């Protein structure tokens, strides 16, 4: 057959062939539509219907949707709370004054210095409100809750506790105010001079503040210094005890004799002779005499001075207020002014920018006020009593004036006996020389030290003094001896003994170490004395009478050696 001719028709297949061909062509479709009954029966599992969703998938989707809705609700609620918080009106703070009507729940408060009558919320218990309690006010000025007191405020100083709820305070030195006490301060014992933090607008004292400078100024202690610790001043001590202790121990006899006890005592003399030690011994002795604890207010003159007008006077009032507060409870109080000439100078001298014109009258007023407080003793100490205002020293104020001079040889030996005792470690050689007698060895060392200090030889010459009249005088080491110097000599000898023992030596106090200590202290005092100059010479040696024109330091041959 040619290529252009049509292909002949295919012949029809037989029945068997046709059945076989259909079976082959339609097998996949049939398998997708349905399994034969025989196959289902063989596996026992019904295949899933693609047109029906899986139930587990729906459950998971529902749970995820539920979580998302819950989270969205929480976020919406938080956003709503934030909006309400940011748009809420501001709250006010007030200080409670008093409950006006408990039935109507009306109370008086102070808001920024303005007194107001407001209504208290039912959630606020009126029974627990105390004057001075901090309160919270809502936008309608209703008291709704209590609040913590403010932690900042102005500093004020207690002048006087008026009653259980009120206190008189000093504000900025020149002003005084009455404040309410916060609940935290009601049960606190407030003393004159205590520092308080206060809200002056609301008129309430919040809390007590520790001020170091005030505590230093009003150093309050109970000294333990007995008369037995002071050497070489037996006659002076007897005068002081007659003036101070007798009125305290036997007040009825003074009343019977119509004799007014002394209000104050002035101790004056050169530095280092024991004025401060005596003042502390007075306080200790009063405690033993009266059987009561004695308070000792140690006031340093320079500490009182303040650059602000009126502050120095306020501090003086504070000191005596503290003393009266203690004395009112039957406690003896000693007010000790050290270096008195630095503050209470003669008025009109202009030495302290005329501050003495106001400070001295304040002190006079306070001393005069001590008359009714028989448990208060005022003691002043000074190296230059001539510089103190005469009004302070007149009878009726500092009645008793006692001069304390530098010790002589006998007094020096007594002072040394307080510091160089037989129970101290002694050099074995010193003990051997004394035949093993510790008392004799210690006494021999003290005599050697006194002889070296009080020898008036060219080797102990210290200064040549030219008086205003032209007279010349040579001063020796004995003219510079003081109780403080003697204590320093023994302390220096003890240090040398300790160093010797550490180095492997026998250690112990010895005459050689004492004499070496005397030589060192002598050289140091020479330098100090020469540096003082003519103007302060009277203060240094306690010289009285003719003024010094010039002072020349002498350099003995012993120093060159």
Order of alpha helices (4+ residues) and beta strands (2+ residues): alpha-alpha-alpha-beta-beta-beta-beta-beta-beta-beta-beta-alpha-beta-beta-alpha-beta-alpha-alpha-beta-alpha-beta-alpha-alpha-beta-alpha-beta-alpha-beta-alpha-alpha-alpha-beta-beta-alpha-alpha-alpha-beta-alpha
